[in-house]
Amino acid sequence: MYVSQIQPSNKALEFIDKRLLDDNYRGTESSQHNRYDMAEIYDILTIMDRYSPNKAPMRIRDTDLSKRPQNTPDEATYARFCESVKVKVGKGTQDSIRKNIFVDIHRMGLIDRYDGDKRKLDAFDGGSVKYVSLSDDGIKFINSSLLNRAYIFTKALDKLLGGYIELALSMLNERDLWQISKYEFIFFVSAVDTDTSFSVDMNECVELIKSYRLLSRTQQKAVIETLKQKLQPSLYSGNKTKQRDWHNWQNKIDQVYHLFKQSPYFDVSGVDKDVLTLSTRKVVTKAGETLDLPKRSIAEKFAYFKAHRGVT
């Protein structure tokens, strides 16, 4: 038992305790450690197109710098590419770009990665990567207007986050929640339609959020503080799978909310950037027309802005 005793019979707290019994309590895999924005990804992909134009596969380093400091001759282009990224973006080493950034933007669908025989790898494939290139969507992204680029990027983020953007849009727009706190996302929203023992559907998720909101602010604060104290790896025996780690669990959703800020569909506010709401922003086109952001599904929104491509 972790938090049920804070308010006995509260369904939300009972659910949290149930979730923590599952070794997959953190939910599905997603981007967790990288912090970047759309402009940085645009710069990286634009530089890639300069060094490896027309979607030509670029040979990358496949050994850490600590093990082999020198680049081989066929990695020279990649080395120059990384140097240009560092100058333009202000961060990124040959290792971090290869092991972190490329992984995420492949899962976004903006690049392709290949094995040594230049066969395309699946975005979640753990095989050895030897080459990278821009994908068709990556080409569209760097050649789009700023407005359309934002919507392409949002669609790409939804792939990376396993549908979290579409899910959040649906819950905020169709379920009349108005806002979703970061902790509500950690505990309940991230459980929707997962392959876990604690999976819930959207209706069940909404009811859990409503139950959580019945707690007083003091009780909600007690939930968080209790979990911070109890979910420390050093308090558990066994390997990482058997341990529980509040910091890693929260860090995962911190990254999700950071990426939500890159989408024109959402506003993220609050002292700790911990409240997600639908955006109230309007977009003014070059032709001077004011476009309201339509509050429908991602597919409908993309169709809407595609129809307005000529005035963006």
C-alpha positions, 0 to 999 in steps of 0.5 A: 500500500502506497497512498490508499490510506490518505483517503480510504475508498477513494478510487483514484488512490486505489488505482495508483496503488494497483498501478505500482504493483505492476513492474511496467508502472511507468507505462509505454516507452517514450522520449524521456531525457531529451529536451529540444524544440521544433526550431532545433529539430528544423535546424538539425534536419536542414543541416542534414539536408545540406550535408546529405542532400536528396535523402542520400544515406549518410554514414554515421559513427557507430562507436562511442568517442570514449572507445574510439576518439578518431573518426574513420574516413567514411565518417568524416561527413557525419563529423562535419555535420555534428560540428555544424549542429553544435555551432547552430543549435549550441548542443549535440555531440557525435554520440548524443546525436546518434544515440538520442536525437536520431532515435527520437526523430526516427520515431517521429518519422522525420528521418530513416535509419539503416543497417550496414547494408542500407536496409531501412530499420524499424523506428523501434529496432534495436539493431546496429545503425550505420546510416541515416537520411531524411524521410519524405516527411522530413523533407516536407517538414523543412520545406514547409511554411512555419505554420504548416511546419508546426502541424507536421511537427505535432503529428510527428510528436504524436508518433513519438509519444505513442498517441498522447497528443491525440489522446490529450486533445480528445480528453480536453475537447470532448470530455470537458475536463478543461485542464489536465495536471501533470500528476493526473497525466502521470497517474491516469492518462498515461494508463489509457489503452496500455498493454498493462494490468492497469490499463483503462479506457478513456471513460474510466480515466476521466472518472479516475481524474474526477475522483482524484479531484475530490481530494483536498489540495492538502491530500493531493500534496500528501500523495505526491510527497508520499510517493517521492519518499516511498519510490526510491530505488535504494528502498527496493531489492532486486534489479531495476525492473523490480525497483520503483523510481519516482524521479524517472516516472515524473521525468518521463511526463516532464518531457511529454509536457515539454513537447506538448509546448511545441504544439500549437494545440496546447498551452502549458502553464503553472508554476512548474509548467504542470497544467495542460489546456487547449490553446486559445491562440489564433493564427494570422496568415500572411494575407492578414486572415485570422484563423481560429485553431479548430478544436477537433481531431488532429486528422481534421486539423491537418486537413483544415490547414492543408486547405489553407496552405495557399494563405499561410 
